[in-house]
Amino acid sequence: MEKILITCSFGLEAIIKRELNDLGYENIKVSDGMIEIEAILSDIAKINMSLRCADRVYLLIDSFKARTYDELFENVKAIPWPDFLSEDSNFLVNARSFKSKLYSLRDIQSISEKAIIESMKKTYRKNIFSKSAEKVGIEIMLERDIARITIDTTGPGLHKRGYREDSVKAPLRENLAAALVDLSFYNKDRFLFDGFCGSGTILIEAARKARNIAPGLDRDFDFQKFIFMDKDIYKKAKVAALEAIDYDTKLNLLGSDISGRAIELAKNNAINAGVEEDISFIKRDFGSVALKDDYGIIISNLPYGLRLSKIDLDEIYRKINHKFKNLETRSQYYLTTDESFEKKIKRRASKKRKLYNGGEKVDYYQYFGPRPKKS
């Protein structure tokens, strides 16, 4: 069995643990921004393909105490790197350090790279390595003087699904959008509306989850070119993901935005994501969209930061207030950086969660409506 480390934004650990449980994994260790599991090597394909809310998937190569640079060098050098790297592998060393005596990231990276090269010299009997072949990201994770040496199996972060050609200003990351859906009462039998849909990310992620379309289905991963990985595992994971798609479910999702460009982007992204028939996008102001009081769901990423130009937030809050009065059975969810949001819409949230969108702190205000009546 191998140890697999999965990183995520703070606040999403419980969601990813639930995703891993659904994939059949047990004995899951959770810490801030990190989840650890045991799995077989070929599971790396399934994990990368399936996780909707995570950032990256790492393979743990070794761990040891490192209080000095000599300890770090000798222990990294002792790893049989030719088992993981070809003589031409383009290996890139990154580092992170938390509450450790070794804290200079540049020195950690430089010393670790020298140690890897020394290990490679013994096997390949050469002093210079071209780094012209497959990319291999090596991450040195130091925490409280314990060094964990890992290989990044993902490559570009898992939020890069492959369906988004372009985006509006300050886009919502796809894995955070998926988390917003997971943290709501949405399911495939309920109506979902996003009145500030931008490039459509929340609705697209909701539709793909409802149809069980794997988030990594339309992209490649670094592990596909690793010399120590079976070349067939990606193909097998992709076939399994394609077979699991639900083509029969009827979905009802609606997105609106005042920007015509945003709506065109949303439509194109939905086509690329394979859910264009599930979502209707309209160029319309949030306040003028007619909605029934039918136990539906509203999830929106409200304008903030770069998206605030030429936007009257007070007017937006007034319209949200009006919607609340007329939609008593709807569950509503709003993501914003405005810490006075509850005060401005004059309603206390059922629950508030602190999240991060690409490193920027945001709050997710959750207003729970009643359960739908059984028919």
HELIX and SHEET records of a PDB file:
HELIX    1   1 GLU A   13  ASP A   22  1                                  10    
HELIX    2   2 ASP A   43  SER A   50  1                                   8    
HELIX    3   3 TYR A   69  ALA A   78  1                                  10    
HELIX    4   4 TRP A   81  ASP A   83  5                                   3    
HELIX    5   5 LEU A  105  TYR A  124  1                                  20    
HELIX    6   6 GLU A  174  ASP A  182  1                                   9    
HELIX    7   7 THR A  201  ALA A  210  1                                  10    
HELIX    8   8 ASP A  222  LYS A  225  5                                   4    
HELIX    9   9 ILE A  233  GLU A  243  1                                  11    
HELIX   10  10 GLY A  260  ALA A  273  1                                  14    
HELIX   11  11 PHE A  286  SER A  288  5                                   3    
HELIX   12  12 GLY A  305  LEU A  308  5                                   4    
HELIX   13  13 LEU A  313  ASN A  326  1                                  14    
HELIX   14  14 PHE A  341  ILE A  345  1                                   5    
SHEET    1   A 7 LYS A  29  SER A  31  0                                        
SHEET    2   A 7 MET A  34  ALA A  39 -1                                        
SHEET    3   A 7 GLU A   2  THR A   7 -1                                        
SHEET    4   A 7 ARG A  56  LYS A  65 -1                                        
SHEET    5   A 7 ILE A 146  ASP A 152 -1                                        
SHEET    6   A 7 LYS A 135  GLU A 143 -1                                        
SHEET    7   A 7 ASN A  90  PHE A  98  1                                        
SHEET    1   B 7 ILE A 279  LYS A 283  0                                        
SHEET    2   B 7 LEU A 253  ASP A 257  1                                        
SHEET    3   B 7 LEU A 192  ASP A 194  1                                        
SHEET    4   B 7 ILE A 297  ASN A 301  1                                        
SHEET    5   B 7 SER A 331  THR A 336  1                                        
SHEET    6   B 7 GLU A 360  TYR A 367 -1                                        
SHEET    7   B 7 LYS A 351  ASN A 357 -1                                        
END                                                                             
